[in-house]
Amino acid sequence: MKRQTTLLAVLALLSVCEGVRFSQLCSGNSNNARRTSDSWGQGAYGAGRGTRTHKGLDIVCSDGATVYAPFDVTLHGKLTVYTDSRKAAINEGINLRGEGLCFKLFYVRPDKTSGEVRKGQRLGVMLPMQTVYPGITSHVHVQMCDKSDPTSYF
C-alpha cells in the first residue's frame, strides 16, 4: 500500500508540472529569449563550463530590467550566487516555488524574500552583469532546485 501511495504522489506531482510554462521573466524580453553564445560561453543547460557543466538556463535580461514572477510563486529566501568577492555586484538571487516547481533565479535583487508574488508582478531587478562580465549577454540564470533541466518550461 505504501508503494502505491508513493507512486500516486509522484504521478500527481508530474501531472501538476506537465504543461507548466514560464511567462515573461524580464521587461524587454516578452518571449523569454535564451542566451545563446557569446564570448563568455553558452547559456543552454548542460553547456560546458571548463571542468563543470551549466546547471541552468540563461534567459536574456538587460541590466536594470524589471524581473517578473513567471506564475504565482512563494518566495523562500535570498540566495548567494558566488563566494568570489570580485563578483559582489551580481551576487544575489532568490529561491522560489510555484506550479509544483522549486527553482532559483540568479543575478536578481529581490524586492522581498518571503511571502507570495502573483504572476506578472515584480520580483525585483536584474543586477549589473556587465560590470562583472563585460560583453556577456546579460541574463537571469534559471536553475531548478534539483539541478534538472528547466528548458521544457520555456
Buried (B, 14 or more C-beta within 10 A) or exposed (E): EEEEEEEEEEEEEEEEEEEBEBEBBBBEBEEBBBBEEBEEBBBBBEBEEEEEEBBBBBBBBBBEBBBBBBBEBEBBEBBEBEEEEEBEBBBBBBBBEBBEBEBBBBBBBBBEBEEEBEBEEBBBBBBBBBEBBEEBBBBBBBBBEEEEEBEEBB
